[in-house]
Amino acid sequence: MTRTLASDLSAVTLPDPSHSFWARIAHEIADAIGRGIYAPGERLPSEHLLAERYGVNRHTIRRSLSTLGQLGLVRSTQGSGTYVEEFAVDLVLGKRTRHRQNLAQAGLKGGMQVLASVTERADAGVARALKLRTGAAVLHLLVLGDGGGQPLHVSDRFFPLPRFAGLDVHLQQSGSITQAFATLGVADYTRLQSRISARLPSAEVAEHLRQAVTRPTLQVSSVNVDPDGQPIEYARTWFAGDRVTLTVDHEHGL
């Protein structure tokens, strides 16, 4: 299920417009988004044009847009402009969590992209999650997951070696963890556990998600196991909090 952020304006708390020009302008732009004058994904007029329209300086406009950005109504892209946020998508965390299946249920297309790949030694936390000895070789991937043309999550993913050597190549080619696993002989896998917390993103995570570091993310730590119960993947995933709703599937378990 998807929804436009404009449809959620009733849940947004804006500053009192009587307090300052920037607060009044933030209210007026938010109202225009809610009435569809600025459509989801549309670029807003430039700071210069908005400053002329409201008879204020650009600093005042920047504060108005910054407030709307912190509330998840708009996003700013350096060198491009400020855009109305497009949607939030419901993603299900269940026994068989699949990125593309989640997107398909929301009527969206997307996949996963490998941003970085390195072979390294497992620290104590990674080793414990994968039931390996500390210092065992693992494949560490930095992966970006998108949907509908927008980044939804970025993750650190760890896989035991030598069992999953080459998984990064298969993932980059297919855009699917499930297909990459299948290529390496794992036809099915299930989620053993998921731990969810709200965190402010690092500068790197915020950049990948195209959001401000002041906007929280939903961090999910998870372990996937093969049909024999052997851990095959440990992941730490940061979801864009204003674009994603996480639903825990109690019926089918985590």
C-alpha positions, -999 to +999 in steps of 0.1 A: +000+000+000+013+034-009+002+069+002+013+104-008+028+124+020+004+152+012-025+130+023-009+127+057-008+164+065-033+160+092-007+142+112+020+168+107+026+194+134+037+227+119+050+258+139+025+285+149+022+307+118+016+338+139+051+336+154+072+345+123+073+350+085+091+317+080+065+297+099+036+314+079+054+306+047+059+269+058+022+267+065+013+281+031+036+258+012+023+228+032-012+238+025-004+241-012+010+205-011-021+193+007-043+208-020-023+193-048-009+226-062+025+210-058+022+174-067+042+145-052+077+144-068+073+180-082+101+205-078+091+236-059+099+271-072+135+282-065+144+299-033+148+331-053+113+329-068+098+320-035+116+349-018+102+373-044+067+358-041+065+362-003+086+394-001+112+380+022+149+372+019+162+338+009+174+329+044+137+331+055+127+307+027+155+283+036+142+281+071+107+274+059+119+247+035+142+232+062+112+229+086+091+212+059+121+189+052+124+179+089+087+171+088+091+148+058+070+169+034+099+179+010+134+169+003+163+190-010+188+178-035+220+198-038+223+214-072+188+204-082+163+219-059+136+211-034+110+184-042+077+173-027+082+139-011+064+113-032+052+084-010+056+062+019+055+024+013+044-003+037+071-030+040+064-063+058+089-079+081+079-116+083+092-151+081+100-147+044+108-110+040+115-102+003+123-067-010+108-071-045+077-090-032+071-061-007+073-036-035+051-056-059+024-057-032+026-019-031+024-016-069+061-005-072+092-017-090+126-016-075+157-037-066+190-037-048+223-022-058+257-031-044+275+001-035+306-015-020+320-050-015+349-062+007+361-094+022+370-089+059+373-106+092+341-109+113+341-089+145+325-104+176+290-091+168+289-104+132+305-137+142+279-142+170+250-135+146+264-159+119+276-185+144+311-182+133+344-178+152+356-142+156+379-134+128+363-158+103+361-145+067+329-128+057+317-110+026+306-075+036+283-056+012+269-021+014+236-023-004+210+003-015+174-007-019+151+014-040+114+015-049+096+037-073+128+055-081+135+065-045+160+051-020+141+032+007+169+016+027+206+012+029+222-018+046+254-034+058+251-071+049+274-099+060+277-134+045+298-164+055+328-173+032+337-193+013+301-204+009+289-171-006+319-161-026+306-142-057+272-133-042+280-096-047+283-102-085+251-122-086+233-095-065+245-067-087+234-086-119+199-095-106+191-068-081+177-095-058+191-112-027+167-141-032+180-147-068+216-143-057+211-169-030+193-193-055+223-190-079+245-202-051+223-231-041+200-217-014+165-221-028+148-209+003+156-190+035+137-175+064+141-146+089+152-159+123+149-125+140+145-088+135+153-060+160+139-026+153+150+008+167+148+045+158+182+061+151+196+093+136+215+084+105+252+089+100+262+114+073+269+085+049+236+068+055+217+101+052+235+108+019+225+074+004+189+079+016+189+115+003+176+129+036+189+152+064+209+138+092+184+153+116+156+130+103+154+096+121+157+063+104+143+029+114+172+006+119+165-031+116+191-058+126+182-092+112+195-127+107+184-150+079+188-188+080+188-216+054+163-246+056+188-263+080+187-234+104+222-223+095+227-185+095+235-172+060+231-135+063+233-108+090+221-073+081+219-039+097+194-019+076+185+018+078+151+026+064+141+061+054+116+069+082+095+093+062+092+069+032+087+036+048+062+020+072+073-013+087+046-039+094+055-069+116+037-100+103+028-118+135+007-144+117+037-158+099+063-148+125+096-132+123 
